[in-house]
Structure formats: structure tokens, C-alpha cells
């Protein structure tokens, strides 16, 4: 298992995740806030790797429209 921490002003977290998606089986993300509109940034890479498992643990807030 490998862990990545992004400390680079030249690349964004989205850039790094999009690089990893085609080459991995599972991505786990721990965030304080998550909005499903953020998946648009990852959509094309996720679509190319249909076997990937994406797990997002949200600590504080998600899109208000997703409450049931």
C-alpha cells in the first residue's frame, strides 16, 4: 500500500488523483468538506478505470441537497 501527500505548488490534488486513478484499484480520501460537484474534476479518469473503488470519508459537511 502506498500513501501520497501533496506538498507541491505545481500540481493540485486533483491533478495527482487523476494521475493515480488509471493505475490503482482503490483510492481512499479523507476530507473535512466534500461537494459532489468535485467529482466532475475526476469523472473522465474514473470512467476509464471501471474497476476502481473510490471511498470518501467526510468529517464536517457535504452538499445540502444530499440529505434524505
PQR file of N, CA, C, O and H, with PARSE charges and radii, in Angstrom:
ATOM      1  N   UNK A   1       0.854  -1.174   0.000 -0.4000 1.5000
ATOM      2  CA  UNK A   1       0.000   0.000   0.000 -0.0000 2.0000
ATOM      3  C   UNK A   1       0.897   1.233   0.000  0.5500 1.7000
ATOM      4  O   UNK A   1       1.885   1.297   0.732 -0.5500 1.4000
ATOM      5  N   UNK A   2       0.545   2.200  -0.820 -0.4000 1.5000
ATOM      6  CA  UNK A   2       1.293   3.442  -0.895 -0.0000 2.0000
ATOM      7  C   UNK A   2       0.417   4.590  -0.435  0.5500 1.7000
ATOM      8  O   UNK A   2      -0.795   4.581  -0.647 -0.5500 1.4000
ATOM      9  H   UNK A   2      -0.257   2.149  -1.415  0.4000 1.0000
ATOM     10  N   UNK A   3       1.028   5.567   0.189 -0.4000 1.5000
ATOM     11  CA  UNK A   3       0.327   6.772   0.609 -0.0000 2.0000
ATOM     12  C   UNK A   3       0.982   7.962  -0.066  0.5500 1.7000
ATOM     13  O   UNK A   3       2.200   7.991  -0.239 -0.5500 1.4000
ATOM     14  H   UNK A   3       2.013   5.573   0.361  0.4000 1.0000
ATOM     15  N   UNK A   4       0.178   8.943  -0.447 -0.4000 1.5000
ATOM     16  CA  UNK A   4       0.695  10.128  -1.105 -0.0000 2.0000
ATOM     17  C   UNK A   4       0.228  11.363  -0.363  0.5500 1.7000
ATOM     18  O   UNK A   4      -0.939  11.476   0.014 -0.5500 1.4000
ATOM     19  H   UNK A   4      -0.812   8.920  -0.306  0.4000 1.0000
ATOM     20  N   UNK A   5       1.133  12.269  -0.164 -0.4000 1.5000
ATOM     21  CA  UNK A   5       0.815  13.571   0.404 -0.0000 2.0000
ATOM     22  C   UNK A   5       1.243  14.597  -0.627  0.5500 1.7000
ATOM     23  O   UNK A   5       2.366  14.543  -1.128 -0.5500 1.4000
ATOM     24  H   UNK A   5       2.081  12.177  -0.471  0.4000 1.0000
ATOM     25  N   UNK A   6       0.362  15.531  -0.948 -0.4000 1.5000
ATOM     26  CA  UNK A   6       0.663  16.532  -1.963 -0.0000 2.0000
ATOM     27  C   UNK A   6       1.199  17.791  -1.282  0.5500 1.7000
ATOM     28  O   UNK A   6       0.462  18.510  -0.607 -0.5500 1.4000
ATOM     29  H   UNK A   6      -0.551  15.574  -0.541  0.4000 1.0000
ATOM     30  N   UNK A   7       2.490  18.044  -1.472 -0.4000 1.5000
ATOM     31  CA  UNK A   7       3.104  19.278  -0.975 -0.0000 2.0000
ATOM     32  C   UNK A   7       3.881  19.843  -2.163  0.5500 1.7000
ATOM     33  O   UNK A   7       5.110  19.798  -2.208 -0.5500 1.4000
ATOM     34  H   UNK A   7       3.089  17.461  -2.021  0.4000 1.0000
ATOM     35  N   UNK A   8       3.133  20.369  -3.110 -0.4000 1.5000
ATOM     36  CA  UNK A   8       3.748  20.829  -4.347 -0.0000 2.0000
ATOM     37  C   UNK A   8       2.848  21.911  -4.934  0.5500 1.7000
ATOM     38  O   UNK A   8       1.669  21.669  -5.193 -0.5500 1.4000
ATOM     39  H   UNK A   8       2.134  20.406  -3.073  0.4000 1.0000
ATOM     40  N   UNK A   9       3.390  23.073  -5.137 -0.4000 1.5000
ATOM     41  CA  UNK A   9       2.580  24.162  -5.676 -0.0000 2.0000
ATOM     42  C   UNK A   9       2.355  24.046  -7.173  0.5500 1.7000
ATOM     43  O   UNK A   9       1.530  24.770  -7.730 -0.5500 1.4000
ATOM     44  H   UNK A   9       4.348  23.269  -4.927  0.4000 1.0000
ATOM     45  N   UNK A  10       3.076  23.147  -7.835 -0.4000 1.5000
ATOM     46  CA  UNK A  10       2.929  22.988  -9.281 -0.0000 2.0000
ATOM     47  C   UNK A  10       1.783  22.060  -9.649  0.5500 1.7000
ATOM     48  O   UNK A  10       1.265  22.143 -10.763 -0.5500 1.4000
ATOM     49  H   UNK A  10       3.747  22.559  -7.383  0.4000 1.0000
ATOM     50  N   UNK A  11       1.374  21.176  -8.742 -0.4000 1.5000
ATOM     51  CA  UNK A  11       0.297  20.231  -9.009 -0.0000 2.0000
ATOM     52  C   UNK A  11      -0.781  20.395  -7.954  0.5500 1.7000
ATOM     53  O   UNK A  11      -0.496  20.679  -6.791 -0.5500 1.4000
ATOM     54  H   UNK A  11       1.795  21.109  -7.838  0.4000 1.0000
ATOM     55  N   UNK A  12      -2.022  20.211  -8.378 -0.4000 1.5000
ATOM     56  CA  UNK A  12      -3.133  20.228  -7.434 -0.0000 2.0000
ATOM     57  C   UNK A  12      -3.419  18.796  -6.990  0.5500 1.7000
ATOM     58  O   UNK A  12      -2.923  17.836  -7.580 -0.5500 1.4000
ATOM     59  H   UNK A  12      -2.254  19.979  -9.323  0.4000 1.0000
ATOM     60  N   UNK A  13      -4.214  18.675  -5.958 -0.4000 1.5000
ATOM     61  CA  UNK A  13      -4.628  17.348  -5.517 -0.0000 2.0000
ATOM     62  C   UNK A  13      -5.394  16.633  -6.622  0.5500 1.7000
ATOM     63  O   UNK A  13      -5.214  15.432  -6.823 -0.5500 1.4000
ATOM     64  H   UNK A  13      -4.617  19.455  -5.479  0.4000 1.0000
ATOM     65  N   UNK A  14      -6.236  17.353  -7.332 -0.4000 1.5000
ATOM     66  CA  UNK A  14      -6.991  16.755  -8.448 -0.0000 2.0000
ATOM     67  C   UNK A  14      -6.045  16.232  -9.525  0.5500 1.7000
ATOM     68  O   UNK A  14      -6.276  15.154 -10.074 -0.5500 1.4000
ATOM     69  H   UNK A  14      -6.382  18.329  -7.169  0.4000 1.0000
ATOM     70  N   UNK A  15      -4.990  16.974  -9.836 -0.4000 1.5000
ATOM     71  CA  UNK A  15      -4.010  16.511 -10.822 -0.0000 2.0000
ATOM     72  C   UNK A  15      -3.404  15.179 -10.392  0.5500 1.7000
ATOM     73  O   UNK A  15      -3.301  14.246 -11.189 -0.5500 1.4000
ATOM     74  H   UNK A  15      -4.803  17.850  -9.391  0.4000 1.0000
ATOM     75  N   UNK A  16      -3.005  15.101  -9.127 -0.4000 1.5000
ATOM     76  CA  UNK A  16      -2.353  13.885  -8.627 -0.0000 2.0000
ATOM     77  C   UNK A  16      -3.324  12.709  -8.601  0.5500 1.7000
ATOM     78  O   UNK A  16      -2.958  11.598  -8.985 -0.5500 1.4000
ATOM     79  H   UNK A  16      -3.089  15.859  -8.480  0.4000 1.0000
ATOM     80  N   UNK A  17      -4.549  12.940  -8.154 -0.4000 1.5000
ATOM     81  CA  UNK A  17      -5.535  11.858  -8.124 -0.0000 2.0000
ATOM     82  C   UNK A  17      -5.835  11.370  -9.534  0.5500 1.7000
ATOM     83  O   UNK A  17      -5.945  10.164  -9.757 -0.5500 1.4000
ATOM     84  H   UNK A  17      -4.846  13.842  -7.842  0.4000 1.0000
ATOM     85  N   UNK A  18      -5.970  12.286 -10.490 -0.4000 1.5000
ATOM     86  CA  UNK A  18      -6.220  11.892 -11.882 -0.0000 2.0000
ATOM     87  C   UNK A  18      -5.057  11.084 -12.451  0.5500 1.7000
ATOM     88  O   UNK A  18      -5.272  10.220 -13.300 -0.5500 1.4000
ATOM     89  H   UNK A  18      -5.880  13.266 -10.308  0.4000 1.0000
ATOM     90  N   UNK A  19      -3.836  11.346 -12.004 -0.4000 1.5000
ATOM     91  CA  UNK A  19      -2.683  10.546 -12.432 -0.0000 2.0000
ATOM     92  C   UNK A  19      -2.740   9.138 -11.841  0.5500 1.7000
ATOM     93  O   UNK A  19      -2.337   8.176 -12.495 -0.5500 1.4000
ATOM     94  H   UNK A  19      -3.661  12.048 -11.314  0.4000 1.0000
ATOM     95  N   UNK A  20      -3.234   9.012 -10.617 -0.4000 1.5000
ATOM     96  CA  UNK A  20      -3.245   7.725  -9.928 -0.0000 2.0000
ATOM     97  C   UNK A  20      -4.395   6.821 -10.347  0.5500 1.7000
ATOM     98  O   UNK A  20      -4.239   5.600 -10.365 -0.5500 1.4000
ATOM     99  H   UNK A  20      -3.561   9.794 -10.086  0.4000 1.0000
ATOM    100  N   UNK A  21      -5.530   7.387 -10.679 -0.4000 1.5000
ATOM    101  CA  UNK A  21      -6.740   6.604 -10.962 -0.0000 2.0000
ATOM    102  C   UNK A  21      -6.519   5.501 -12.000  0.5500 1.7000
ATOM    103  O   UNK A  21      -6.964   4.377 -11.766 -0.5500 1.4000
ATOM    104  H   UNK A  21      -5.656   8.379 -10.664  0.4000 1.0000
ATOM    105  N   UNK A  22      -5.860   5.755 -13.128 -0.4000 1.5000
ATOM    106  CA  UNK A  22      -5.700   4.678 -14.119 -0.0000 2.0000
ATOM    107  C   UNK A  22      -4.825   3.519 -13.637  0.5500 1.7000
ATOM    108  O   UNK A  22      -4.864   2.439 -14.225 -0.5500 1.4000
ATOM    109  H   UNK A  22      -5.498   6.667 -13.318  0.4000 1.0000
ATOM    110  N   UNK A  23      -4.035   3.725 -12.576 -0.4000 1.5000
ATOM    111  CA  UNK A  23      -3.049   2.728 -12.157 -0.0000 2.0000
ATOM    112  C   UNK A  23      -3.323   2.118 -10.793  0.5500 1.7000
ATOM    113  O   UNK A  23      -2.439   1.485 -10.215 -0.5500 1.4000
ATOM    114  H   UNK A  23      -4.003   4.603 -12.099  0.4000 1.0000
ATOM    115  N   UNK A  24      -4.514   2.290 -10.274 -0.4000 1.5000
ATOM    116  CA  UNK A  24      -4.792   1.799  -8.929 -0.0000 2.0000
ATOM    117  C   UNK A  24      -6.125   1.076  -8.864  0.5500 1.7000
ATOM    118  O   UNK A  24      -6.979   1.238  -9.736 -0.5500 1.4000
ATOM    119  H   UNK A  24      -5.232   2.804 -10.744  0.4000 1.0000
ATOM    120  N   UNK A  25      -6.292   0.278  -7.822 -0.4000 1.5000
ATOM    121  CA  UNK A  25      -7.538  -0.443  -7.614 -0.0000 2.0000
ATOM    122  C   UNK A  25      -8.461   0.280  -6.645  0.5500 1.7000
ATOM    123  O   UNK A  25      -9.678   0.107  -6.701 -0.5500 1.4000
ATOM    124  H   UNK A  25      -5.598   0.146  -7.114  0.4000 1.0000
ATOM    125  N   UNK A  26      -7.889   1.092  -5.752 -0.4000 1.5000
ATOM    126  CA  UNK A  26      -8.693   1.747  -4.730 -0.0000 2.0000
ATOM    127  C   UNK A  26      -8.054   3.074  -4.322  0.5500 1.7000
ATOM    128  O   UNK A  26      -6.836   3.172  -4.171 -0.5500 1.4000
ATOM    129  H   UNK A  26      -6.900   1.233  -5.706  0.4000 1.0000
ATOM    130  N   UNK A  27      -8.894   4.090  -4.148 -0.4000 1.5000
ATOM    131  CA  UNK A  27      -8.446   5.381  -3.641 -0.0000 2.0000
ATOM    132  C   UNK A  27      -9.321   5.728  -2.449  0.5500 1.7000
ATOM    133  O   UNK A  27     -10.549   5.693  -2.531 -0.5500 1.4000
ATOM    134  H   UNK A  27      -9.883   4.011  -4.271  0.4000 1.0000
ATOM    135  N   UNK A  28      -8.672   6.065  -1.335 -0.4000 1.5000
ATOM    136  CA  UNK A  28      -9.376   6.485  -0.130 -0.0000 2.0000
ATOM    137  C   UNK A  28      -9.010   7.937   0.133  0.5500 1.7000
ATOM    138  O   UNK A  28      -7.834   8.300   0.129 -0.5500 1.4000
ATOM    139  H   UNK A  28      -7.674   6.093  -1.267  0.4000 1.0000
ATOM    140  N   UNK A  29     -10.019   8.762   0.360 -0.4000 1.5000
ATOM    141  CA  UNK A  29      -9.803  10.188   0.572 -0.0000 2.0000
ATOM    142  C   UNK A  29     -10.466  10.588   1.881  0.5500 1.7000
ATOM    143  O   UNK A  29     -11.632  10.268   2.113 -0.5500 1.4000
ATOM    144  H   UNK A  29     -10.975   8.467   0.363  0.4000 1.0000
ATOM    145  N   UNK A  30      -9.727  11.286   2.738 -0.4000 1.5000
ATOM    146  CA  UNK A  30     -10.241  11.816   3.990 -0.0000 2.0000
ATOM    147  C   UNK A  30     -10.259  13.332   3.869  0.5500 1.7000
ATOM    148  O   UNK A  30      -9.213  13.957   3.695 -0.5500 1.4000
ATOM    149  H   UNK A  30      -8.779  11.546   2.550  0.4000 1.0000
ATOM    150  N   UNK A  31     -11.447  13.923   3.961 -0.4000 1.5000
ATOM    151  CA  UNK A  31     -11.596  15.379   3.805 -0.0000 2.0000
ATOM    152  C   UNK A  31     -12.532  15.927   4.872  0.5500 1.7000
ATOM    153  O   UNK A  31     -13.340  15.199   5.447 -0.5500 1.4000
ATOM    154  H   UNK A  31     -12.296  13.415   4.103  0.4000 1.0000
ATOM    155  N   UNK A  32     -12.407  17.214   5.120 -0.4000 1.5000
ATOM    156  CA  UNK A  32     -13.309  17.885   6.046 -0.0000 2.0000
ATOM    157  C   UNK A  32     -14.622  18.231   5.383  0.5500 1.7000
ATOM    158  O   UNK A  32     -15.681  18.119   6.001 -0.5500 1.4000
ATOM    159  H   UNK A  32     -11.750  17.805   4.652  0.4000 1.0000
ATOM    160  N   UNK A  33     -14.565  18.651   4.127 -0.4000 1.5000
ATOM    161  CA  UNK A  33     -15.748  19.062   3.370 -0.0000 2.0000
ATOM    162  C   UNK A  33     -15.732  18.341   2.030  0.5500 1.7000
ATOM    163  O   UNK A  33     -14.665  18.124   1.455 -0.5500 1.4000
ATOM    164  H   UNK A  33     -13.704  18.742   3.625  0.4000 1.0000
ATOM    165  N   UNK A  34     -16.909  17.968   1.525 -0.4000 1.5000
ATOM    166  CA  UNK A  34     -16.972  17.312   0.218 -0.0000 2.0000
ATOM    167  C   UNK A  34     -18.237  17.736  -0.498  0.5500 1.7000
ATOM    168  O   UNK A  34     -19.333  17.696   0.062 -0.5500 1.4000
ATOM    169  H   UNK A  34     -17.776  18.145   1.992  0.4000 1.0000
ATOM    170  N   UNK A  35     -18.071  18.135  -1.722 -0.4000 1.5000
ATOM    171  CA  UNK A  35     -19.200  18.517  -2.565 -0.0000 2.0000
ATOM    172  C   UNK A  35     -19.154  17.650  -3.814  0.5500 1.7000
ATOM    173  O   UNK A  35     -18.111  17.530  -4.456 -0.5500 1.4000
ATOM    174  H   UNK A  35     -17.181  18.167  -2.177  0.4000 1.0000
ATOM    175  N   UNK A  36     -20.281  17.048  -4.154 -0.4000 1.5000
ATOM    176  CA  UNK A  36     -20.310  16.118  -5.272 -0.0000 2.0000
ATOM    177  C   UNK A  36     -19.949  16.766  -6.599  0.5500 1.7000
ATOM    178  O   UNK A  36     -19.602  16.069  -7.552 -0.5500 1.4000
ATOM    179  H   UNK A  36     -21.129  17.146  -3.633  0.4000 1.0000
ATOM    180  N   UNK A  37     -20.025  18.075  -6.674 -0.4000 1.5000
ATOM    181  CA  UNK A  37     -19.573  18.764  -7.886 -0.0000 2.0000
ATOM    182  C   UNK A  37     -18.078  18.530  -8.103  0.5500 1.7000
ATOM    183  O   UNK A  37     -17.591  18.651  -9.227 -0.5500 1.4000
ATOM    184  H   UNK A  37     -20.307  18.642  -5.900  0.4000 1.0000
ATOM    185  N   UNK A  38     -17.355  18.200  -7.050 -0.4000 1.5000
ATOM    186  CA  UNK A  38     -15.928  17.900  -7.173 -0.0000 2.0000
ATOM    187  C   UNK A  38     -15.655  16.638  -7.962  0.5500 1.7000
ATOM    188  O   UNK A  38     -14.555  16.472  -8.491 -0.5500 1.4000
ATOM    189  H   UNK A  38     -17.750  18.102  -6.137  0.4000 1.0000
ATOM    190  N   UNK A  39     -16.625  15.742  -8.056 -0.4000 1.5000
ATOM    191  CA  UNK A  39     -16.431  14.529  -8.852 -0.0000 2.0000
ATOM    192  C   UNK A  39     -16.327  14.839 -10.337  0.5500 1.7000
ATOM    193  O   UNK A  39     -15.771  14.041 -11.092 -0.5500 1.4000
ATOM    194  H   UNK A  39     -17.518  15.876  -7.626  0.4000 1.0000
ATOM    195  N   UNK A  40     -16.849  15.976 -10.770 -0.4000 1.5000
ATOM    196  CA  UNK A  40     -16.712  16.373 -12.177 -0.0000 2.0000
ATOM    197  C   UNK A  40     -15.248  16.445 -12.578  0.5500 1.7000
ATOM    198  O   UNK A  40     -14.892  16.116 -13.710 -0.5500 1.4000
ATOM    199  H   UNK A  40     -17.301  16.624 -10.156  0.4000 1.0000
ATOM    200  N   UNK A  41     -14.402  16.873 -11.657 -0.4000 1.5000
ATOM    201  CA  UNK A  41     -12.970  17.007 -11.934 -0.0000 2.0000
ATOM    202  C   UNK A  41     -12.340  15.636 -12.166  0.5500 1.7000
ATOM    203  O   UNK A  41     -11.381  15.518 -12.930 -0.5500 1.4000
ATOM    204  H   UNK A  41     -14.691  17.140 -10.737  0.4000 1.0000
ATOM    205  N   UNK A  42     -12.863  14.612 -11.522 -0.4000 1.5000
ATOM    206  CA  UNK A  42     -12.299  13.266 -11.607 -0.0000 2.0000
ATOM    207  C   UNK A  42     -13.043  12.356 -12.577  0.5500 1.7000
ATOM    208  O   UNK A  42     -12.613  11.228 -12.817 -0.5500 1.4000
ATOM    209  H   UNK A  42     -13.642  14.707 -10.902  0.4000 1.0000
ATOM    210  N   UNK A  43     -14.148  12.829 -13.135 -0.4000 1.5000
ATOM    211  CA  UNK A  43     -15.067  11.995 -13.905 -0.0000 2.0000
ATOM    212  C   UNK A  43     -14.381  11.207 -15.025  0.5500 1.7000
ATOM    213  O   UNK A  43     -14.558   9.992 -15.109 -0.5500 1.4000
ATOM    214  H   UNK A  43     -14.497  13.746 -12.940  0.4000 1.0000
ATOM    215  N   UNK A  44     -13.616  11.858 -15.870 -0.4000 1.5000
ATOM    216  CA  UNK A  44     -13.046  11.175 -17.038 -0.0000 2.0000
ATOM    217  C   UNK A  44     -12.051  10.090 -16.628  0.5500 1.7000
ATOM    218  O   UNK A  44     -12.033   9.009 -17.217 -0.5500 1.4000
ATOM    219  H   UNK A  44     -13.472  12.845 -15.802  0.4000 1.0000
ATOM    220  N   UNK A  45     -11.234  10.372 -15.632 -0.4000 1.5000
ATOM    221  CA  UNK A  45     -10.285   9.357 -15.174 -0.0000 2.0000
ATOM    222  C   UNK A  45     -11.017   8.186 -14.528  0.5500 1.7000
ATOM    223  O   UNK A  45     -10.647   7.032 -14.742 -0.5500 1.4000
ATOM    224  H   UNK A  45     -11.249  11.250 -15.154  0.4000 1.0000
ATOM    225  N   UNK A  46     -12.052   8.471 -13.739 -0.4000 1.5000
ATOM    226  CA  UNK A  46     -12.834   7.402 -13.114 -0.0000 2.0000
ATOM    227  C   UNK A  46     -13.549   6.552 -14.162  0.5500 1.7000
ATOM    228  O   UNK A  46     -13.653   5.335 -14.010 -0.5500 1.4000
ATOM    229  H   UNK A  46     -12.353   9.408 -13.565  0.4000 1.0000
ATOM    230  N   UNK A  47     -14.035   7.181 -15.211 -0.4000 1.5000
ATOM    231  CA  UNK A  47     -14.746   6.466 -16.275 -0.0000 2.0000
ATOM    232  C   UNK A  47     -13.812   5.490 -16.999  0.5500 1.7000
ATOM    233  O   UNK A  47     -14.256   4.438 -17.460 -0.5500 1.4000
ATOM    234  H   UNK A  47     -13.951   8.169 -15.335  0.4000 1.0000
ATOM    235  N   UNK A  48     -12.530   5.829 -17.102 -0.4000 1.5000
ATOM    236  CA  UNK A  48     -11.569   4.978 -17.803 -0.0000 2.0000
ATOM    237  C   UNK A  48     -11.145   3.771 -16.971  0.5500 1.7000
ATOM    238  O   UNK A  48     -10.656   2.791 -17.533 -0.5500 1.4000
ATOM    239  H   UNK A  48     -12.169   6.683 -16.727  0.4000 1.0000
ATOM    240  N   UNK A  49     -11.316   3.810 -15.665 -0.4000 1.5000
ATOM    241  CA  UNK A  49     -10.953   2.695 -14.803 -0.0000 2.0000
ATOM    242  C   UNK A  49     -12.216   2.221 -14.082  0.5500 1.7000
ATOM    243  O   UNK A  49     -12.488   2.623 -12.951 -0.5500 1.4000
ATOM    244  H   UNK A  49     -11.714   4.606 -15.208  0.4000 1.0000
ATOM    245  N   UNK A  50     -12.973   1.371 -14.748 -0.4000 1.5000
ATOM    246  CA  UNK A  50     -14.268   0.959 -14.209 -0.0000 2.0000
ATOM    247  C   UNK A  50     -14.151   0.024 -13.006  0.5500 1.7000
ATOM    248  O   UNK A  50     -15.154  -0.228 -12.339 -0.5500 1.4000
ATOM    249  H   UNK A  50     -12.752   1.044 -15.667  0.4000 1.0000
ATOM    250  N   UNK A  51     -12.959  -0.497 -12.709 -0.4000 1.5000
ATOM    251  CA  UNK A  51     -12.772  -1.410 -11.583 -0.0000 2.0000
ATOM    252  C   UNK A  51     -12.326  -0.710 -10.295  0.5500 1.7000
ATOM    253  O   UNK A  51     -12.171  -1.364  -9.264 -0.5500 1.4000
ATOM    254  H   UNK A  51     -12.144  -0.292 -13.251  0.4000 1.0000
ATOM    255  N   UNK A  52     -12.123   0.584 -10.340 -0.4000 1.5000
ATOM    256  CA  UNK A  52     -11.612   1.300  -9.176 -0.0000 2.0000
ATOM    257  C   UNK A  52     -12.675   1.434  -8.090  0.5500 1.7000
ATOM    258  O   UNK A  52     -13.866   1.575  -8.368 -0.5500 1.4000
ATOM    259  H   UNK A  52     -12.248   1.115 -11.178  0.4000 1.0000
ATOM    260  N   UNK A  53     -12.206   1.387  -6.846 -0.4000 1.5000
ATOM    261  CA  UNK A  53     -13.074   1.650  -5.698 -0.0000 2.0000
ATOM    262  C   UNK A  53     -12.677   3.024  -5.163  0.5500 1.7000
ATOM    263  O   UNK A  53     -11.508   3.263  -4.863 -0.5500 1.4000
ATOM    264  H   UNK A  53     -11.239   1.273  -6.620  0.4000 1.0000
ATOM    265  N   UNK A  54     -13.636   3.912  -5.047 -0.4000 1.5000
ATOM    266  CA  UNK A  54     -13.409   5.262  -4.529 -0.0000 2.0000
ATOM    267  C   UNK A  54     -14.159   5.397  -3.217  0.5500 1.7000
ATOM    268  O   UNK A  54     -15.383   5.270  -3.172 -0.5500 1.4000
ATOM    269  H   UNK A  54     -14.586   3.718  -5.290  0.4000 1.0000
ATOM    270  N   UNK A  55     -13.412   5.655  -2.146 -0.4000 1.5000
ATOM    271  CA  UNK A  55     -14.019   5.811  -0.820 -0.0000 2.0000
ATOM    272  C   UNK A  55     -13.663   7.201  -0.307  0.5500 1.7000
ATOM    273  O   UNK A  55     -12.498   7.600  -0.303 -0.5500 1.4000
ATOM    274  H   UNK A  55     -12.417   5.758  -2.183  0.4000 1.0000
ATOM    275  N   UNK A  56     -14.697   7.935   0.128 -0.4000 1.5000
ATOM    276  CA  UNK A  56     -14.501   9.292   0.629 -0.0000 2.0000
ATOM    277  C   UNK A  56     -15.092   9.365   2.035  0.5500 1.7000
ATOM    278  O   UNK A  56     -16.285   9.127   2.228 -0.5500 1.4000
ATOM    279  H   UNK A  56     -15.643   7.611   0.125  0.4000 1.0000
ATOM    280  N   UNK A  57     -14.253   9.694   3.010 -0.4000 1.5000
ATOM    281  CA  UNK A  57     -14.709   9.893   4.380 -0.0000 2.0000
ATOM    282  C   UNK A  57     -14.762  11.392   4.626  0.5500 1.7000
ATOM    283  O   UNK A  57     -13.746  12.081   4.530 -0.5500 1.4000
ATOM    284  H   UNK A  57     -13.285   9.888   2.853  0.4000 1.0000
ATOM    285  N   UNK A  58     -15.951  11.894   4.943 -0.4000 1.5000
ATOM    286  CA  UNK A  58     -16.164  13.332   5.110 -0.0000 2.0000
ATOM    287  C   UNK A  58     -16.350  13.629   6.592  0.5500 1.7000
ATOM    288  O   UNK A  58     -17.151  12.987   7.270 -0.5500 1.4000
ATOM    289  H   UNK A  58     -16.776  11.334   5.020  0.4000 1.0000
ATOM    290  N   UNK A  59     -15.597  14.614   7.086 -0.4000 1.5000
ATOM    291  CA  UNK A  59     -15.643  14.935   8.501 -0.0000 2.0000
ATOM    292  C   UNK A  59     -16.686  15.943   8.903  0.5500 1.7000
ATOM    293  O   UNK A  59     -17.295  15.790   9.962 -0.5500 1.4000
ATOM    294  H   UNK A  59     -14.946  15.136   6.535  0.4000 1.0000
ATOM    295  N   UNK A  60     -16.925  16.979   8.100 -0.4000 1.5000
ATOM    296  CA  UNK A  60     -17.754  18.077   8.566 -0.0000 2.0000
ATOM    297  C   UNK A  60     -19.009  18.359   7.742  0.5500 1.7000
ATOM    298  O   UNK A  60     -20.085  18.526   8.315 -0.5500 1.4000
ATOM    299  H   UNK A  60     -16.430  17.103   7.239  0.4000 1.0000
ATOM    300  N   UNK A  61     -18.903  18.415   6.430 -0.4000 1.5000
ATOM    301  CA  UNK A  61     -20.023  18.917   5.643 -0.0000 2.0000
ATOM    302  C   UNK A  61     -20.041  18.297   4.256  0.5500 1.7000
ATOM    303  O   UNK A  61     -18.996  18.092   3.638 -0.5500 1.4000
ATOM    304  H   UNK A  61     -18.029  18.279   5.964  0.4000 1.0000
ATOM    305  N   UNK A  62     -21.257  17.998   3.770 -0.4000 1.5000
ATOM    306  CA  UNK A  62     -21.459  17.544   2.395 -0.0000 2.0000
ATOM    307  C   UNK A  62     -22.532  18.426   1.771  0.5500 1.7000
ATOM    308  O   UNK A  62     -23.146  19.248   2.451 -0.5500 1.4000
ATOM    309  H   UNK A  62     -22.106  18.164   4.272  0.4000 1.0000
ATOM    310  N   UNK A  63     -22.753  18.248   0.465 -0.4000 1.5000
ATOM    311  CA  UNK A  63     -23.787  19.013  -0.228 -0.0000 2.0000
ATOM    312  C   UNK A  63     -25.122  18.894   0.505  0.5500 1.7000
ATOM    313  O   UNK A  63     -25.548  17.791   0.846 -0.5500 1.4000
ATOM    314  H   UNK A  63     -22.254  17.580  -0.087  0.4000 1.0000
ATOM    315  N   UNK A  64     -25.771  20.013   0.745 -0.4000 1.5000
ATOM    316  CA  UNK A  64     -27.032  20.036   1.473 -0.0000 2.0000
ATOM    317  C   UNK A  64     -28.110  19.216   0.759  0.5500 1.7000
ATOM    318  O   UNK A  64     -28.942  18.590   1.415 -0.5500 1.4000
ATOM    319  H   UNK A  64     -25.425  20.909   0.468  0.4000 1.0000
ATOM    320  N   UNK A  65     -28.103  19.214  -0.558 -0.4000 1.5000
ATOM    321  CA  UNK A  65     -29.113  18.501  -1.339 -0.0000 2.0000
ATOM    322  C   UNK A  65     -29.020  16.995  -1.230  0.5500 1.7000
ATOM    323  O   UNK A  65     -29.905  16.304  -1.735 -0.5500 1.4000
ATOM    324  H   UNK A  65     -27.427  19.722  -1.091  0.4000 1.0000
ATOM    325  N   UNK A  66     -27.993  16.449  -0.595 -0.4000 1.5000
ATOM    326  CA  UNK A  66     -27.815  15.013  -0.484 -0.0000 2.0000
ATOM    327  C   UNK A  66     -28.352  14.408   0.803  0.5500 1.7000
ATOM    328  O   UNK A  66     -28.207  13.208   1.034 -0.5500 1.4000
ATOM    329  H   UNK A  66     -27.274  17.010  -0.185  0.4000 1.0000
ATOM    330  N   UNK A  67     -28.970  15.227   1.639 -0.4000 1.5000
ATOM    331  CA  UNK A  67     -29.578  14.709   2.862 -0.0000 2.0000
ATOM    332  C   UNK A  67     -30.940  14.112   2.529  0.5500 1.7000
ATOM    333  O   UNK A  67     -31.698  14.690   1.749 -0.5500 1.4000
ATOM    334  H   UNK A  67     -29.088  16.202   1.452  0.4000 1.0000
ATOM    335  N   UNK A  68     -31.249  12.981   3.103 -0.4000 1.5000
ATOM    336  CA  UNK A  68     -32.558  12.353   2.873 -0.0000 2.0000
ATOM    337  C   UNK A  68     -33.302  12.222   4.179  0.5500 1.7000
ATOM    338  O   UNK A  68     -34.425  11.718   4.202 -0.5500 1.4000
ATOM    339  H   UNK A  68     -30.634  12.511   3.736  0.4000 1.0000
TER
END
